[in-house]
């Protein structure tokens, strides 16, 4: 039969084992011990440790003693490899600042390249095109690009309406 020191039976016993391990590794919190306890891939998750502390304190105690207390120098387990998180920027696409885009748009206008102008022009809503067209008419100026954008917006809206009716 095993003694109480080797096989904790209460929460106080597991707390003592955890306390010794925290002192040995110089941790500030209990969760930091997880990084010294290996699992299938990487180290133990802190939720798993918390669950084991309540449901299976004997196994947790054995793991802590084996990988932290009974080793001369406990080693941190490298984390498991994970899928990249956060911003997934595409590296093969060139991004331009607003000033650069405006300069390229002016160059395309001067060259008379309507396709490039339409690609580089910012997309507006139909209402914005109407407002800008009315404003340009009141100012007695004609902008072909504004009219082309308005026609494209109308065509796109009609296509969307046509798809919803079918």
N, C-alpha and C positions, 0 to 999 in steps of 0.2 A: 504494500500500500504506500502511496506517495504522501509526502508531508505537505502541509499547507503552504509552505514557502515555494514549493515547486509547482503546485497545482492550485491556483487561487479559486476560491469557492464563492467569494463575495465581491461586491463592488469595491470595497475597501482594499482588498488584496490586489485587484487589477490596478487600482489607483496608485498603490505603492510601486508596482512594477513600472507603470508609466512614469511616475515621479523619478525613479532611478534612471530610466532611459533618457528623460528630458535633461537631467543633470549631466549624464555622460556625453550627450551630443551637444550640449550647450544651447538647447532650443529655448525659445521663449514661450511657445504655445504647444499644446498637445498635438495639434494638427501637423506640426513640423516633423513629427516622428514618421509620418506616412512616407516621406521621401527616403527613408532607410529600410522600408519593408517591401521587398520585391513581390510582384504579382506575375501573371502570365506575360504581359508586356508592360514594362515600366513599373512604377511604384503604386502602392495602394492608395486608392482614393479616400479622402477624409470622410466621406459618407459611409464607405465600407468599414472604416475603422470604428466609427461611432456605432454602427449597427453591431459589429462584432463585440464591442465593449459591453453591450447590453445582452445580446443573444448568445454569444459564444466567447465568454471571457477567457476560458481555458486556452482556446486556440490562439487568441490574440496574445495572451501572455507568452505562449511558446514561441510565437513569431518574434515578439519583442526581445525575449531572452536570447534567442538564437542569432538574430541579425544585429542586435544593438548591445545588449548587456554582456553576453559571453564572448563577443569578439573584441580583439585588442583595439582595433581602430574601425569603428563602423563606417561603411561607405555609403554615400548617397547613390541611389539607383537612378539611372538616366530616365527621363520621361519617355513614354511611348510616343512614337511618331504619330502626328495627327495631320488631318487635312488642313490646308491653309485657311486661315480665318480672315475676316475683315475685307478690306478693299481688294478686289481681284482685278487689278488693272491689267489691261492688255498691253503687252510690251511691244507688239508689232505695229501698233497704231501711233501715228504722230499726233501730238496734241499741240494746239496753237493758242497763244494768248489772244485776247480780244483785239488788241492792237494789230497783231500779226494777221489775224483773219480779216480785219478791215483793210489792211494794206493789200492783201492778196485779192480781195474783192474789188478794190479800185484798179489794180493791175488788170484783172479780168475784164472790167468794164472798159478800160482804155483799149484793150486788145479786141474788144467786141465779141468775146467768147461767151455767148448766152448760156451755154450748158454749164460752164464753170460758175458763172454768176448765179444761176439758179441753185447749184449745189451748195455754194458758200453762203448764200443769202439766208438769214434767219427765218424760220417759219413763223408766220403770224396766223392768228385766228381770222375767220371770215369777217367778223365785226371790226377787227383792227384794220384789215384791208379796206373795208368800206369807209371807215373813219378817215384813213390816210388819203384815199382817193378823193373824197369830198373836200378835204382840206387842200389838196393839191389843185383841184378845180377852182376853188375860191381864190387861190393865190395865182391863178392863170399860169400854171406850169404843168407840163405833161411828163410823166415818168412811165416809160414803157415797162420797166421791171415791176412797178407797182401794179399795173394793169395785168401783166402776166401772172403775178402772184395771186391776184384776185380771181382770175380765170381758173388757175390751178386749185384754189380753195373751193370754188363753186363746183368744179368737176369732182373733187374728192368728196365733197358733201353729198353730191348726187349719187356717187358710187356707193357710198355708205347707206344712203336711204334706199337705193335699189336693192342692196343685199338684205336689208331688214324686211323689205316687202315680200321677197321671195320665200 
